[in-house]
Amino acid sequence: MMNTVLPQINMILFETDIDLLQKFIISENLEGDVTEKYLILYNFAIDCLYSELIQTELINYLLPFYLKLLPQIGINSCEISIQIFNGFNSAMFMNEKVFKTAVGDFNYNYIMEKYVEDLINKMLKEQIRIIDWVSLFNTAISLDNKNIFLIFQKIFGGSIELKYAFFEYISVLLFKESDNLVVSNIQKEYWTSYIWFFNSEFSDDFFWNDFIVEYYNKEINELKIKNLFKEIKQTLNDKLGIDITNLISEEMENSFIVGIFNTRKSEFLQKISNITDKEKHWHNY
């Protein structure tokens, strides 16, 4: 994917200092540390966000530097990496047609593969909690309709560890935060509202389209969750003990019977698909 030919900058730029960007291109390599010099990539991302024409040679040369930041997003993330990564995501999402035209289908599909791959890797790391990967989950799904297929395919066809991580996520839909016995390692108040977060510079402008919402609503259902629970039950026993696991099973059944799950899933989907809804927290906490 890396273009070894140094590009000449002929794109119209308003946010980016051309001299600083040219110095970055000449002097930086992928093995180097992320420093304040990388902030020029944030400026360029904002230019890409608003540009009607993104220079193909330039964006494709810089893509590996943006993707280098992806594994660094999560627990104890570098603030510079987060800022640049969020700006890059906003450019991809909010200026989608122009961005795709510039990078081409091959490179765009490569970016999506990297996002899905990194998400799955993060979900498998024990030291990373839901709140450290759920925004990437939401972001990857929002960027391309096919990503939700790939992600669910990898999760439901993956290891017990991966399925367990996803069940922790599903528990947010099953239980109110105060009743959640599945997730015990998060001390942040109102942490379940992270389920609506995106990795973006302008988070309120990100959303899931109707196709994604419909597919999610169909796939995340009572039968699939019960089967998922059966598969990870032994892991729950090992981590939380038999008594807690049995209690989780009882509360899960109650969630389905009295409608807690359906109510919370509907609220989640309504808010993640509504760009005008700024209240990203649960009504029934």
Secondary structure as GFF3:
##gff-version 3
##sequence-region A 1 285
A	DSSP	alpha_helix	18	27	.	.	.	ID=ss1
A	DSSP	three_ten_helix	36	38	.	.	.	ID=ss2
A	DSSP	alpha_helix	39	50	.	.	.	ID=ss3
A	DSSP	alpha_helix	56	68	.	.	.	ID=ss4
A	DSSP	three_ten_helix	70	72	.	.	.	ID=ss5
A	DSSP	alpha_helix	79	94	.	.	.	ID=ss6
A	DSSP	alpha_helix	96	124	.	.	.	ID=ss7
A	DSSP	alpha_helix	130	143	.	.	.	ID=ss8
A	DSSP	alpha_helix	145	156	.	.	.	ID=ss9
A	DSSP	alpha_helix	160	174	.	.	.	ID=ss10
A	DSSP	three_ten_helix	177	179	.	.	.	ID=ss11
A	DSSP	three_ten_helix	191	196	.	.	.	ID=ss12
A	DSSP	three_ten_helix	203	205	.	.	.	ID=ss13
A	DSSP	alpha_helix	210	219	.	.	.	ID=ss14
A	DSSP	alpha_helix	222	240	.	.	.	ID=ss15
A	DSSP	alpha_helix	242	258	.	.	.	ID=ss16
A	DSSP	alpha_helix	260	272	.	.	.	ID=ss17
###
